[in-house]
Amino acid sequence: MTLKEIFEECKKLQICERRDMTDEYMEFVFYTRDVALWNALFSNILGPAVKAAGIKASLDATRLAGRFGGIWDNQTLYKKDIESGMIMVMFWPWQDSKHTTAKLAYLKK
């Protein structure tokens, strides 16, 4: 499983802005109104969220998200261990309540 393969699945949903796109890190913006669709997509790919929006982050989730700016109560975190490392996905809702940034990271072992 690679970020490029995951991003191919993401193209099935509406993306309003693409930002970073590398083999190890991708960032894009989607409409918050579609967050349930994005949660379903990433749950299918990576399993259930490690930290759902509205839930206080565990110490493990805080450590995982630390290098990407941490994780707040309104943010979501997915992760999946793969043979060569780990895939992480984070949702960062904007203050305008209309947009959410998705951050996808591949962390090598």
MARRO-16987 format. One record per atom (N, C-alpha, C): residue number from 1; atom name; x negated, y negated, z negated. Coordinates in nm, 2 decimals, always signed. Layout:
<rs>
+-----+----+--------+--------+--------+
:   k :  a :     px :     py :     pz :
+-----+----+--------+--------+--------+
: NUM : CA :      X :      Y :      Z :
...
+-----+----+--------+--------+--------+
</rs>
This chain:
<rs>
+-----+----+--------+--------+--------+
:   k :  a :     px :     py :     pz :
+-----+----+--------+--------+--------+
:   1 :  N :  -0.08 :  +0.12 :  +0.00 :
:   1 : CA :  +0.00 :  +0.00 :  +0.00 :
:   1 :  C :  -0.09 :  -0.12 :  +0.00 :
:   2 :  N :  -0.06 :  -0.22 :  +0.09 :
:   2 : CA :  -0.14 :  -0.34 :  +0.10 :
:   2 :  C :  -0.04 :  -0.46 :  +0.09 :
:   3 :  N :  -0.10 :  -0.58 :  +0.06 :
:   3 : CA :  -0.02 :  -0.70 :  +0.06 :
:   3 :  C :  +0.05 :  -0.72 :  +0.20 :
:   4 :  N :  -0.03 :  -0.69 :  +0.30 :
:   4 : CA :  +0.03 :  -0.71 :  +0.44 :
:   4 :  C :  +0.15 :  -0.62 :  +0.46 :
:   5 :  N :  +0.15 :  -0.50 :  +0.41 :
:   5 : CA :  +0.26 :  -0.41 :  +0.43 :
:   5 :  C :  +0.38 :  -0.46 :  +0.34 :
:   6 :  N :  +0.35 :  -0.51 :  +0.22 :
:   6 : CA :  +0.46 :  -0.57 :  +0.14 :
:   6 :  C :  +0.52 :  -0.69 :  +0.21 :
:   7 :  N :  +0.43 :  -0.78 :  +0.26 :
:   7 : CA :  +0.48 :  -0.90 :  +0.32 :
:   7 :  C :  +0.57 :  -0.87 :  +0.44 :
:   8 :  N :  +0.54 :  -0.76 :  +0.51 :
:   8 : CA :  +0.63 :  -0.72 :  +0.63 :
:   8 :  C :  +0.77 :  -0.70 :  +0.58 :
:   9 :  N :  +0.79 :  -0.64 :  +0.46 :
:   9 : CA :  +0.92 :  -0.62 :  +0.40 :
:   9 :  C :  +0.98 :  -0.75 :  +0.36 :
:  10 :  N :  +0.89 :  -0.85 :  +0.31 :
:  10 : CA :  +0.94 :  -0.98 :  +0.27 :
:  10 :  C :  +1.00 :  -1.06 :  +0.39 :
:  11 :  N :  +0.95 :  -1.03 :  +0.51 :
:  11 : CA :  +1.00 :  -1.10 :  +0.62 :
:  11 :  C :  +1.15 :  -1.07 :  +0.65 :
:  12 :  N :  +1.21 :  -0.97 :  +0.59 :
:  12 : CA :  +1.35 :  -0.94 :  +0.61 :
:  12 :  C :  +1.44 :  -1.04 :  +0.54 :
:  13 :  N :  +1.38 :  -1.12 :  +0.44 :
:  13 : CA :  +1.45 :  -1.22 :  +0.37 :
:  13 :  C :  +1.40 :  -1.36 :  +0.41 :
:  14 :  N :  +1.48 :  -1.46 :  +0.37 :
:  14 : CA :  +1.44 :  -1.59 :  +0.42 :
:  14 :  C :  +1.33 :  -1.65 :  +0.33 :
:  15 :  N :  +1.23 :  -1.70 :  +0.40 :
:  15 : CA :  +1.11 :  -1.76 :  +0.34 :
:  15 :  C :  +1.11 :  -1.91 :  +0.39 :
:  16 :  N :  +1.11 :  -2.00 :  +0.30 :
:  16 : CA :  +1.11 :  -2.14 :  +0.35 :
:  16 :  C :  +0.98 :  -2.21 :  +0.36 :
:  17 :  N :  +0.87 :  -2.15 :  +0.30 :
:  17 : CA :  +0.74 :  -2.21 :  +0.32 :
:  17 :  C :  +0.63 :  -2.10 :  +0.30 :
:  18 :  N :  +0.54 :  -2.09 :  +0.39 :
:  18 : CA :  +0.43 :  -2.00 :  +0.37 :
:  18 :  C :  +0.31 :  -2.08 :  +0.32 :
:  19 :  N :  +0.23 :  -2.02 :  +0.23 :
:  19 : CA :  +0.11 :  -2.09 :  +0.18 :
:  19 :  C :  -0.01 :  -2.00 :  +0.21 :
:  20 :  N :  -0.07 :  -1.96 :  +0.10 :
:  20 : CA :  -0.19 :  -1.87 :  +0.12 :
:  20 :  C :  -0.15 :  -1.74 :  +0.17 :
:  21 :  N :  -0.23 :  -1.68 :  +0.26 :
:  21 : CA :  -0.20 :  -1.55 :  +0.32 :
:  21 :  C :  -0.34 :  -1.49 :  +0.35 :
:  22 :  N :  -0.39 :  -1.41 :  +0.25 :
:  22 : CA :  -0.51 :  -1.33 :  +0.26 :
:  22 :  C :  -0.48 :  -1.19 :  +0.23 :
:  23 :  N :  -0.58 :  -1.10 :  +0.24 :
:  23 : CA :  -0.57 :  -0.96 :  +0.20 :
:  23 :  C :  -0.55 :  -0.94 :  +0.05 :
:  24 :  N :  -0.60 :  -1.04 :  -0.03 :
:  24 : CA :  -0.59 :  -1.02 :  -0.17 :
:  24 :  C :  -0.49 :  -1.12 :  -0.24 :
:  25 :  N :  -0.44 :  -1.22 :  -0.17 :
:  25 : CA :  -0.35 :  -1.31 :  -0.23 :
:  25 :  C :  -0.26 :  -1.37 :  -0.13 :
:  26 :  N :  -0.13 :  -1.38 :  -0.16 :
:  26 : CA :  -0.03 :  -1.44 :  -0.07 :
:  26 :  C :  +0.06 :  -1.52 :  -0.16 :
:  27 :  N :  +0.10 :  -1.63 :  -0.10 :
:  27 : CA :  +0.19 :  -1.72 :  -0.18 :
:  27 :  C :  +0.29 :  -1.78 :  -0.08 :
:  28 :  N :  +0.42 :  -1.78 :  -0.11 :
:  28 : CA :  +0.52 :  -1.84 :  -0.03 :
:  28 :  C :  +0.64 :  -1.88 :  -0.12 :
:  29 :  N :  +0.73 :  -1.96 :  -0.06 :
:  29 : CA :  +0.84 :  -2.02 :  -0.13 :
:  29 :  C :  +0.97 :  -1.96 :  -0.07 :
:  30 :  N :  +1.06 :  -1.93 :  -0.16 :
:  30 : CA :  +1.20 :  -1.88 :  -0.11 :
:  30 :  C :  +1.30 :  -1.96 :  -0.19 :
:  31 :  N :  +1.43 :  -1.95 :  -0.14 :
:  31 : CA :  +1.53 :  -2.02 :  -0.21 :
:  31 :  C :  +1.58 :  -1.95 :  -0.33 :
:  32 :  N :  +1.59 :  -2.02 :  -0.44 :
:  32 : CA :  +1.63 :  -1.95 :  -0.57 :
:  32 :  C :  +1.76 :  -1.89 :  -0.56 :
:  33 :  N :  +1.85 :  -1.94 :  -0.47 :
:  33 : CA :  +1.98 :  -1.87 :  -0.46 :
:  33 :  C :  +1.97 :  -1.73 :  -0.42 :
:  34 :  N :  +1.86 :  -1.69 :  -0.36 :
:  34 : CA :  +1.84 :  -1.55 :  -0.31 :
:  34 :  C :  +1.76 :  -1.47 :  -0.41 :
:  35 :  N :  +1.74 :  -1.51 :  -0.53 :
:  35 : CA :  +1.65 :  -1.44 :  -0.63 :
:  35 :  C :  +1.69 :  -1.30 :  -0.65 :
:  36 :  N :  +1.82 :  -1.27 :  -0.65 :
:  36 : CA :  +1.87 :  -1.13 :  -0.67 :
:  36 :  C :  +1.82 :  -1.04 :  -0.55 :
:  37 :  N :  +1.82 :  -1.09 :  -0.43 :
:  37 : CA :  +1.77 :  -1.02 :  -0.32 :
:  37 :  C :  +1.62 :  -0.99 :  -0.33 :
:  38 :  N :  +1.55 :  -1.09 :  -0.37 :
:  38 : CA :  +1.40 :  -1.08 :  -0.39 :
:  38 :  C :  +1.37 :  -0.98 :  -0.50 :
:  39 :  N :  +1.45 :  -0.99 :  -0.61 :
:  39 : CA :  +1.43 :  -0.89 :  -0.72 :
:  39 :  C :  +1.46 :  -0.75 :  -0.67 :
:  40 :  N :  +1.56 :  -0.73 :  -0.59 :
:  40 : CA :  +1.59 :  -0.60 :  -0.54 :
:  40 :  C :  +1.48 :  -0.55 :  -0.45 :
:  41 :  N :  +1.43 :  -0.63 :  -0.36 :
:  41 : CA :  +1.32 :  -0.59 :  -0.27 :
:  41 :  C :  +1.20 :  -0.55 :  -0.35 :
:  42 :  N :  +1.16 :  -0.63 :  -0.44 :
:  42 : CA :  +1.03 :  -0.60 :  -0.52 :
:  42 :  C :  +1.05 :  -0.48 :  -0.61 :
:  43 :  N :  +1.17 :  -0.46 :  -0.67 :
:  43 : CA :  +1.20 :  -0.35 :  -0.75 :
:  43 :  C :  +1.19 :  -0.22 :  -0.67 :
:  44 :  N :  +1.24 :  -0.22 :  -0.54 :
:  44 : CA :  +1.23 :  -0.11 :  -0.45 :
:  44 :  C :  +1.08 :  -0.07 :  -0.42 :
:  45 :  N :  +1.00 :  -0.18 :  -0.41 :
:  45 : CA :  +0.86 :  -0.16 :  -0.37 :
:  45 :  C :  +0.77 :  -0.12 :  -0.49 :
:  46 :  N :  +0.79 :  -0.20 :  -0.60 :
:  46 : CA :  +0.70 :  -0.19 :  -0.71 :
:  46 :  C :  +0.76 :  -0.13 :  -0.84 :
:  47 :  N :  +0.88 :  -0.10 :  -0.84 :
:  47 : CA :  +0.95 :  -0.06 :  -0.96 :
:  47 :  C :  +1.01 :  -0.17 :  -1.04 :
:  48 :  N :  +1.07 :  -0.15 :  -1.15 :
:  48 : CA :  +1.13 :  -0.26 :  -1.23 :
:  48 :  C :  +1.03 :  -0.37 :  -1.27 :
:  49 :  N :  +1.08 :  -0.49 :  -1.29 :
:  49 : CA :  +1.00 :  -0.60 :  -1.34 :
:  49 :  C :  +0.94 :  -0.56 :  -1.47 :
:  50 :  N :  +0.81 :  -0.59 :  -1.49 :
:  50 : CA :  +0.74 :  -0.58 :  -1.62 :
:  50 :  C :  +0.79 :  -0.69 :  -1.71 :
:  51 :  N :  +0.82 :  -0.80 :  -1.66 :
:  51 : CA :  +0.87 :  -0.92 :  -1.73 :
:  51 :  C :  +0.98 :  -0.99 :  -1.65 :
:  52 :  N :  +1.10 :  -0.98 :  -1.69 :
:  52 : CA :  +1.21 :  -1.04 :  -1.62 :
:  52 :  C :  +1.23 :  -1.19 :  -1.66 :
:  53 :  N :  +1.29 :  -1.27 :  -1.58 :
:  53 : CA :  +1.32 :  -1.41 :  -1.61 :
:  53 :  C :  +1.41 :  -1.41 :  -1.73 :
:  54 :  N :  +1.39 :  -1.50 :  -1.82 :
:  54 : CA :  +1.47 :  -1.51 :  -1.94 :
:  54 :  C :  +1.42 :  -1.43 :  -2.06 :
:  55 :  N :  +1.32 :  -1.35 :  -2.04 :
:  55 : CA :  +1.26 :  -1.26 :  -2.15 :
:  55 :  C :  +1.12 :  -1.31 :  -2.18 :
:  56 :  N :  +1.10 :  -1.31 :  -2.31 :
:  56 : CA :  +0.96 :  -1.36 :  -2.36 :
:  56 :  C :  +0.86 :  -1.26 :  -2.31 :
:  57 :  N :  +0.75 :  -1.31 :  -2.26 :
:  57 : CA :  +0.64 :  -1.23 :  -2.21 :
:  57 :  C :  +0.57 :  -1.15 :  -2.32 :
:  58 :  N :  +0.54 :  -1.02 :  -2.29 :
:  58 : CA :  +0.46 :  -0.94 :  -2.38 :
:  58 :  C :  +0.32 :  -0.98 :  -2.37 :
:  59 :  N :  +0.23 :  -0.93 :  -2.46 :
:  59 : CA :  +0.09 :  -0.96 :  -2.46 :
:  59 :  C :  +0.03 :  -0.91 :  -2.33 :
:  60 :  N :  +0.07 :  -0.79 :  -2.29 :
:  60 : CA :  +0.02 :  -0.73 :  -2.16 :
:  60 :  C :  +0.06 :  -0.82 :  -2.04 :
:  61 :  N :  +0.18 :  -0.86 :  -2.03 :
:  61 : CA :  +0.22 :  -0.95 :  -1.92 :
:  61 :  C :  +0.15 :  -1.08 :  -1.92 :
:  62 :  N :  +0.12 :  -1.14 :  -2.04 :
:  62 : CA :  +0.05 :  -1.26 :  -2.05 :
:  62 :  C :  -0.09 :  -1.24 :  -2.00 :
:  63 :  N :  -0.16 :  -1.13 :  -2.04 :
:  63 : CA :  -0.29 :  -1.10 :  -1.99 :
:  63 :  C :  -0.30 :  -1.09 :  -1.84 :
:  64 :  N :  -0.20 :  -1.01 :  -1.79 :
:  64 : CA :  -0.20 :  -0.99 :  -1.64 :
:  64 :  C :  -0.19 :  -1.12 :  -1.56 :
:  65 :  N :  -0.10 :  -1.21 :  -1.61 :
:  65 : CA :  -0.07 :  -1.33 :  -1.53 :
:  65 :  C :  -0.17 :  -1.44 :  -1.57 :
:  66 :  N :  -0.26 :  -1.42 :  -1.66 :
:  66 : CA :  -0.35 :  -1.53 :  -1.71 :
:  66 :  C :  -0.43 :  -1.59 :  -1.60 :
:  67 :  N :  -0.49 :  -1.51 :  -1.52 :
:  67 : CA :  -0.58 :  -1.57 :  -1.41 :
:  67 :  C :  -0.50 :  -1.64 :  -1.30 :
:  68 :  N :  -0.37 :  -1.63 :  -1.31 :
:  68 : CA :  -0.28 :  -1.70 :  -1.21 :
:  68 :  C :  -0.20 :  -1.82 :  -1.27 :
:  69 :  N :  -0.24 :  -1.86 :  -1.39 :
:  69 : CA :  -0.17 :  -1.97 :  -1.45 :
:  69 :  C :  -0.08 :  -1.93 :  -1.57 :
:  70 :  N :  -0.08 :  -1.80 :  -1.60 :
:  70 : CA :  +0.00 :  -1.76 :  -1.71 :
:  70 :  C :  +0.14 :  -1.72 :  -1.67 :
:  71 :  N :  +0.23 :  -1.70 :  -1.76 :
:  71 : CA :  +0.37 :  -1.66 :  -1.73 :
:  71 :  C :  +0.46 :  -1.72 :  -1.84 :
:  72 :  N :  +0.56 :  -1.79 :  -1.80 :
:  72 : CA :  +0.66 :  -1.85 :  -1.89 :
:  72 :  C :  +0.79 :  -1.77 :  -1.89 :
:  73 :  N :  +0.87 :  -1.81 :  -1.99 :
:  73 : CA :  +0.99 :  -1.73 :  -2.01 :
:  73 :  C :  +1.09 :  -1.72 :  -1.89 :
:  74 :  N :  +1.08 :  -1.83 :  -1.80 :
:  74 : CA :  +1.17 :  -1.83 :  -1.69 :
:  74 :  C :  +1.11 :  -1.76 :  -1.56 :
:  75 :  N :  +0.99 :  -1.71 :  -1.58 :
:  75 : CA :  +0.93 :  -1.64 :  -1.46 :
:  75 :  C :  +0.94 :  -1.49 :  -1.47 :
:  76 :  N :  +0.91 :  -1.43 :  -1.35 :
:  76 : CA :  +0.93 :  -1.29 :  -1.34 :
:  76 :  C :  +0.79 :  -1.23 :  -1.30 :
:  77 :  N :  +0.76 :  -1.11 :  -1.34 :
:  77 : CA :  +0.64 :  -1.04 :  -1.31 :
:  77 :  C :  +0.66 :  -0.89 :  -1.28 :
:  78 :  N :  +0.61 :  -0.85 :  -1.16 :
:  78 : CA :  +0.61 :  -0.71 :  -1.12 :
:  78 :  C :  +0.47 :  -0.67 :  -1.11 :
:  79 :  N :  +0.44 :  -0.54 :  -1.13 :
:  79 : CA :  +0.31 :  -0.48 :  -1.11 :
:  79 :  C :  +0.32 :  -0.34 :  -1.08 :
:  80 :  N :  +0.23 :  -0.29 :  -1.00 :
:  80 : CA :  +0.22 :  -0.15 :  -0.97 :
:  80 :  C :  +0.08 :  -0.11 :  -0.96 :
:  81 :  N :  +0.04 :  -0.01 :  -1.03 :
:  81 : CA :  -0.10 :  +0.05 :  -1.02 :
:  81 :  C :  -0.10 :  +0.13 :  -0.89 :
:  82 :  N :  -0.20 :  +0.11 :  -0.81 :
:  82 : CA :  -0.23 :  +0.20 :  -0.69 :
:  82 :  C :  -0.37 :  +0.25 :  -0.71 :
:  83 :  N :  -0.40 :  +0.35 :  -0.62 :
:  83 : CA :  -0.53 :  +0.42 :  -0.63 :
:  83 :  C :  -0.65 :  +0.32 :  -0.63 :
:  84 :  N :  -0.64 :  +0.22 :  -0.55 :
:  84 : CA :  -0.76 :  +0.13 :  -0.54 :
:  84 :  C :  -0.75 :  +0.01 :  -0.63 :
:  85 :  N :  -0.65 :  -0.01 :  -0.71 :
:  85 : CA :  -0.63 :  -0.12 :  -0.80 :
:  85 :  C :  -0.49 :  -0.14 :  -0.85 :
:  86 :  N :  -0.44 :  -0.27 :  -0.83 :
:  86 : CA :  -0.31 :  -0.30 :  -0.88 :
:  86 :  C :  -0.25 :  -0.41 :  -0.79 :
:  87 :  N :  -0.12 :  -0.41 :  -0.77 :
:  87 : CA :  -0.05 :  -0.51 :  -0.70 :
:  87 :  C :  +0.04 :  -0.58 :  -0.80 :
:  88 :  N :  +0.04 :  -0.71 :  -0.80 :
:  88 : CA :  +0.12 :  -0.80 :  -0.88 :
:  88 :  C :  +0.20 :  -0.89 :  -0.80 :
:  89 :  N :  +0.32 :  -0.92 :  -0.85 :
:  89 : CA :  +0.41 :  -1.02 :  -0.79 :
:  89 :  C :  +0.47 :  -1.10 :  -0.90 :
:  90 :  N :  +0.46 :  -1.24 :  -0.88 :
:  90 : CA :  +0.51 :  -1.33 :  -0.98 :
:  90 :  C :  +0.61 :  -1.43 :  -0.91 :
:  91 :  N :  +0.72 :  -1.46 :  -0.98 :
:  91 : CA :  +0.81 :  -1.56 :  -0.93 :
:  91 :  C :  +0.80 :  -1.68 :  -1.02 :
:  92 :  N :  +0.78 :  -1.79 :  -0.97 :
:  92 : CA :  +0.77 :  -1.92 :  -1.04 :
:  92 :  C :  +0.88 :  -2.01 :  -0.99 :
:  93 :  N :  +1.00 :  -2.02 :  -1.07 :
:  93 : CA :  +1.10 :  -2.11 :  -1.02 :
:  93 :  C :  +1.06 :  -2.26 :  -1.04 :
:  94 :  N :  +1.11 :  -2.34 :  -0.94 :
:  94 : CA :  +1.08 :  -2.48 :  -0.95 :
:  94 :  C :  +1.17 :  -2.55 :  -1.04 :
:  95 :  N :  +1.14 :  -2.67 :  -1.08 :
:  95 : CA :  +1.23 :  -2.75 :  -1.17 :
:  95 :  C :  +1.35 :  -2.80 :  -1.09 :
:  96 :  N :  +1.34 :  -2.80 :  -0.96 :
:  96 : CA :  +1.46 :  -2.85 :  -0.88 :
:  96 :  C :  +1.57 :  -2.74 :  -0.88 :
:  97 :  N :  +1.54 :  -2.62 :  -0.93 :
:  97 : CA :  +1.64 :  -2.51 :  -0.93 :
:  97 :  C :  +1.68 :  -2.46 :  -0.79 :
:  98 :  N :  +1.61 :  -2.51 :  -0.69 :
:  98 : CA :  +1.65 :  -2.47 :  -0.55 :
:  98 :  C :  +1.54 :  -2.38 :  -0.49 :
:  99 :  N :  +1.42 :  -2.39 :  -0.54 :
:  99 : CA :  +1.31 :  -2.31 :  -0.48 :
:  99 :  C :  +1.24 :  -2.23 :  -0.59 :
: 100 :  N :  +1.17 :  -2.12 :  -0.54 :
: 100 : CA :  +1.09 :  -2.04 :  -0.62 :
: 100 :  C :  +0.97 :  -2.00 :  -0.54 :
: 101 :  N :  +0.85 :  -2.01 :  -0.61 :
: 101 : CA :  +0.73 :  -1.97 :  -0.55 :
: 101 :  C :  +0.70 :  -1.82 :  -0.58 :
: 102 :  N :  +0.67 :  -1.74 :  -0.48 :
: 102 : CA :  +0.63 :  -1.60 :  -0.50 :
: 102 :  C :  +0.48 :  -1.59 :  -0.48 :
: 103 :  N :  +0.41 :  -1.53 :  -0.58 :
: 103 : CA :  +0.27 :  -1.51 :  -0.57 :
: 103 :  C :  +0.25 :  -1.36 :  -0.57 :
: 104 :  N :  +0.18 :  -1.31 :  -0.47 :
: 104 : CA :  +0.15 :  -1.17 :  -0.46 :
: 104 :  C :  +0.00 :  -1.16 :  -0.47 :
: 105 :  N :  -0.05 :  -1.07 :  -0.55 :
: 105 : CA :  -0.20 :  -1.05 :  -0.57 :
: 105 :  C :  -0.23 :  -0.90 :  -0.56 :
: 106 :  N :  -0.34 :  -0.87 :  -0.50 :
: 106 : CA :  -0.40 :  -0.74 :  -0.50 :
: 106 :  C :  -0.53 :  -0.75 :  -0.58 :
: 107 :  N :  -0.54 :  -0.67 :  -0.69 :
: 107 : CA :  -0.66 :  -0.67 :  -0.78 :
: 107 :  C :  -0.73 :  -0.54 :  -0.77 :
: 108 :  N :  -0.85 :  -0.54 :  -0.72 :
: 108 : CA :  -0.93 :  -0.42 :  -0.70 :
: 108 :  C :  -0.97 :  -0.37 :  -0.84 :
: 109 :  N :  -0.99 :  -0.24 :  -0.84 :
: 109 : CA :  -1.04 :  -0.17 :  -0.96 :
: 109 :  C :  -1.19 :  -0.21 :  -0.98 :
+-----+----+--------+--------+--------+
</rs>
